[in-house]
Amino acid sequence: MKRVLSLSLILLVSLVVFAQSSRISLDGLWHFALDPDSVGREKGYATTQLTETVMLPGTTDTNKKGIKNNNQSETTHLTRHFSYFGKAWYQRKVNIPTAWKKQQIMLFLERTKPTILFIDGKEVGRCDDISVPQVYDLTGKLTSGIHTITLMVDNGNSVPKQLLGSSHAYTEDTQTNWNGIIGKMYLEASESPVVIRSIKTHTIASENKVHVELTMSGNQKQKFVVKSTVCGKNAICPPVEHDGYSKKVVNADGTITLTYTVELGKKAMKWSEWTPNNLYTLKVTVEASGKTCEKETVFGLCDFRAKEHHFTVNGRTTFLRGKHDACVFPTTGHVAMDYDDWYRYLSICRQYGINHVRFHSWCPPEACFDAADELGIYLQPELPIWGGFDEKDLWLTNYLRDEGRKIIAAYGNHPSFVMMGLGNELWGSTELMADYVTDFRSRDDIGYGCRRLYTFGSNMYLGYKGVLDGMDYFTTCRIGGEAWGDYNTHVRGSFSFCDAFDGGLVNHEYPNTTTNFEKAINGTSVPIISHETGQFQTYPDFDEIDKYRGVLFPYNMMIFRDRLMKAGMASQAKDFHTASGKWSVELYKADIEMDLRTKNMAGFQLLDIQDYPGQGSAYVGILDAFMDSKDLVTPSRWREWCNDVVPLAELPRFTYSEGDTIRWNTLVASYTANEDVLKGKPIKWEIFDAERTLKAHGSEVLSYTGNGVSHVSSNTFVAALSDSNKPEQLTLVLSIDGTEYKNTYSLWVYPADTVSVSNITKNIITTDTLSPHILKQLQDGAKVLFMPRKSMYANQTVGGLVQTDYWNYRMFKTISENNKKPVSPGTLGLLVNDLSHPIFINFPTQMHSNWQWASIVHESRPLIMDTMREGYRPLVQVIDNVERNHRLGLLFEFMVGKGKIVVCMSDLSKQQQYPECKQLYNSILQYMNSDRFVPKDTLPASSLQSLFESEHSSRKVQELRNISYD
């Protein structure tokens, strides 16, 4: 009892500090009780002083309340130390000042779950808002003196099931389904008889004006005076004063709406990604009976429009270089509510060339919009739904409609809020979707058109329905359906194996930089954004485990680390991460450049530059879950292909023989506001060797005619170069003179006079089978090159995969099997274990996959080598996923008896039309004919034979379903 009385005293003392102001902060210590059985009402929790305590703002997780987790086997997502699902009660006393008598009083809770509010034990209201602040009108309900505020917060079945089961507003995959109150929380009173409730601004940038809609509450008969001042928020500009209003309307609910227009003058500042400092602050003062009420809002003059295939900002064409956001905050387990956190997040996005963020099935808080305004980032929030849009579920449809209206009302003034979607990968009634969009547009319009663009949903119907009437733009992976094996409707380069034959264009096509998506986009009538582009998985970095010191813990990573240890490859973890990650960077470059080369493409939304810790653990980012670098690529290099200006080379291939002609077209994808940077500037091309020696160069003048994709030159060519009659990796650099803009491409040139295979195979047995006769010759001292046919040894191998596995092997294995589609090989690229090995003297490479390996890998079947000793490393290893952890070999060698064998799991003899296959074949043979052919590892013939005959068992991969495919 003594402890409870002391707590009450602390609360009262803390309130005295705020009693003299018009706002009382509710931050601090609250009484608390869990109510998992929903008995709180019956037992009178609202009328009884609760005995536990928590700190607010905060959650049950941050306060270590709920069910303590003892499950350390979760690999689907990060694990909460404490979890809770259901009702929880929060209670504290407040001391209402005498000065607040007869004033309008509001309770503000910036973000929480559905709540019921009690004052002194009596229920006074409920609010179900989860995307916007909850605001309770307590006018007349709080007299002077001490009162008890009790809030029942419900993160259980208080919202439609579809939200709980999928949306990133609730999912355990990322921010968790927390219970609590976060962000700002306070009581506020206004002494004015007329109180400003909201300000809606609608800017017309082309006319340098802002239309204002002011909503007030109070005595309808009260006389008042309205004054408005507009001034630059960051930039120095003369203030603009405006008195009065043009129109007054008394609404059915008793509120008053005023409308008027403020002219900003000919020198008004325009806001955009290029000019983010050009923000205005509108301050409105209403005076009545000698009392004033003031309210401010920030806005920017920004006309964001859809014009045919493109987006324009204040009349200038832009290209959306976007990222997907899934509310990943591993320290708190809930969305960040502070401006500084969001400024850091979006600043990092900017460092990597990102100018757009799409919020997958959730809406961020005010602080995010504030930071995006300051940094020039275009935002697309969504309704909190993923999956079925069931028009028969009235609770769902009414709830979502109400959330959408409130999102527009709460954040609609922000210039960064330029787009809105209805949710992620929706199915169901398209008529209802169209009705929602019509409704939202009407509420977003104060008589001067709609303030932003709308679409039915991101990747609605997985793109199969194409563009529908009512969409301002379409975010999708494809535009309509087509036959399996065709790619004509695709607008991104990578897919799962259940969604596209062979995983899409990046994995299937012979490597080039000419492919684009014009076929799919031609004939559409709205801007097209590539949906969730990339999803190239990397092996996890187990050093990251130590960073988890908050409410979530990576038992998934620890389990993956333990699996690798049991597989005998723990010492390779860092190399797996680096090799798979470096290759994923090149894959992202390829996919992004397909979009940039497409003249009528409007943008992309990457999935993602940030890791996604859920859905089976999808480590697809170049940054980790904390938005920290994984040391795979620098921001400056990433911006070579993700920037407002990108020079592009259209190359039919990356590999050449000496004497071939390297031909390319030079393009520039330019979406800049600084035309002088480009006009009349030469675009240079240079070719360097591995030692950065300049081998060839030239230039063309860039004819800049406006934003878009420009052809600089066609059919630029240079003879394939090699001075030393040795294979070389060259670098083609395109750069715009006097600017930071450049782009680089790796090319490989091989000698033309490669020694004839027949001349170097005289002493080598080349075979595609390990017959008893071959094994006998091997043991007796023969040199054997074994390259099995692709159709052989299906039970001892996995498939060849050029790209790193899409998103997550566990989830898409489940989806593919349930939909009777092929399962991805599931691998994560190559690891060359010894770059100094003499087998690579005539095939220079990096430690990770590159484009010269693509055709070799595509026609391969890597061998499962789990029975080899711990620590054994093939010359070229294929990195497996965290579910199977096979030791996989692409190229390896052994001493067998008196003989020596090299095994290549890609039959190079059948791929001699490709210079890279021909060169690797020759490099292997020349090595085998040299005195350096001395394999370090010895293997009995029986063990070698067993590798190709014994069937291997893999651990059972647990099913993991996805709502988009159920």
Buried (B, 14 or more C-beta within 10 A) or exposed (E): EEEEEEBBEEBBEBBEEBBEEBEBBBBBBBBBBBBBEEEBBEEEBBEBBBEEBBEBBBBBBBBEBBEEBEEEEBBBBBBBBBBBBBBBBBBBBBBBBEEBEEBBBBBBBBBBBBBBBBBBEEEBBBBBBBBBBBBBBBBEBBEEEEBBBBBBBBBBEBBBEBBBBBBBBBBBBBBBBBBBBBBBBBBBBBBBBBBBBBBBBBBBBEBBBBBBBBBBBBEEEBEBEBBBBBBBBBEEBEEBEBEEBEEEEEEEEEBBBBBBBBEBEEEBBBBBBBBBBBBBBBBBBBBBEEBBBEBEBBBBBBBBBBEEBBBBBBEBBBBBBBBBBBBBBBBBBBBBBEBEBBBBBBBBBBBBBBBBBBBBBBBBBBBBBBBBBBBBBBBBBBBBBBBBBBBEBEEBBEBBBEBBBBBBBBBBBBBBBBBBBBBBBBBBBBEBBBBBBEEBBEBBEBEEEBBBBBBBBBBBBBBBBBBBEBBBBBBBBBBBBBEEEEBEBBBBBBBBBBBBBBBBBBBBBEBBBBBBBEBBBEEBEBBBBBBBBBBBBBBBBBEBBEBBEBBBBBBBBBBBBEBBBEBBBBEBBEBBBBBBBBBBBBBBBBBBBBBBBBBBBBBBBBBBBBBBBBBBBBBBBBBBBBBEBBEBBEBEBBBBBBBBBBBBBBBEBBBBBBEBEBBBBBBBBBBBBEEEBBEEBBBBBBBBBEEEEEBBEBBBEBEBEEBBBBEBBEEBEBEBBBEEEEBBBBBBBBBBEEBEBBBBBBBBBBBBEBEEBEEBBEEBBBBBEBEEEBBEBBBEEBBBBBBBEBEBBEEBBBBBBBBBBBBBBBBBBBBBBBEEBBBBBBBBBBBBBBEEBBBBBBBBBBBBBBBBBBBBBBBBBBBBBBEBEEEBBBBBBBBBBBBBBBBBBBBBBBBBBEBBBBBBBBBBBEBEEBBBBBBBBBBBBBBBBEEEBEBEBEBEBEBBBEBBEBEBEEEEBEEBEBBBBE
